[in-house]
């Protein structure tokens, strides 16, 4: 599935209606990478029954969340991303060394 099929709606959806056509929305199950992203930014995955558009919107919980919790979640996500990036670079380095030998 292509990432470009998704849209990001930067407001929360209290009434669960599509911002494009106004039809009722359906919550969709999230994939593993979507759950990882949702740790820092509490996004929910929706699909519109009317226009069949898929998008992410902020959870209503985001506005009720304390600023300290938002900061800790963002900091933890940045740390995990840096660790993954560092591990990937080490792996690429080892592959390059093996190819050159």
N, C-alpha and C positions, 0 to 999 in steps of 0.2 A: 504494500500500500504506500502511496506517495504521501509525503508530508504536506504537499501543496494542496491536498484535498481538504485540509482543515482550515478553519478560520478562527481567529481569536477575537472574542467580543470582550472589551475591556471594562464592562460593567457587570454587576451581578444581576441575575435574573430571578427576582422574587416571584413573579407571576408565571414563570415557566412558559412563556410565549416567545415564538421566533421573532427576532428583531427585524427580519426581512419581510415576512409575510403575515405574521401574527397568529400562526397556527400553534397548536399544542406541541410541546417539546417532549422528547423521550430521552431519558438518561441512558447512556451507553456504558457498557463495562470498559474499564481502562486497561490498556496493555501495560507491560512491565515498565517500559520507558516513560509512559505517561504517569504512572504511579510515582516514579522517581522524581519527575518534574513537579508533580503535585505536592511533594513534600515541602518544597520551598514556596511555591505559589499554589495555594489551594484552588486548583482549576477543576471544573467538572466538564465531562464530555457529554455533549448533547447531539441529537439528530432531530431535525424537523420532519414531522409527518407530511407536511404540505409540500415544501420545496425540496425535500430530501437533502438539505444542506447540513453538513457536520461542522461543529465548531466547539471551542472551549470557552467557558465563561467563568468568572470568579465565583467562588462559593459565597453564599451569604455570610458564612462564618468568618470570612476574611476581615470584614469591617468590625466584627466584635472581638477580634483577636488583639491581645495586648501587644504593644510595640516591641516589648522585650522578646515575646515569642516569635514575632515576625523576624526580628534580628537574628535570633538563634537558628531558626529554620534556614534563613538565607546564608548564614555563616557555615552551617553544616553542609549545605548543598555546594557551596563554593569549595569547601575542603574536600568533599568527595570528588568533585570534578577535577580538582588539581591532582589528587591521587591517581585518578584514572588516566589523566593526561601524562603524568610522570611515568606510570607503568607502561603506557603505550609507547612512549619515547624510548624507554629501556628495551622493550621488546623489539622495536624497529632497529635500534642500535645493534642488538645481538644478531638480528637477521642480516643486517648489512655486513657485519664482521664475518659471519659464516659464508656469505656470498663472495666476499673478497678473498677468503682464504683458499 
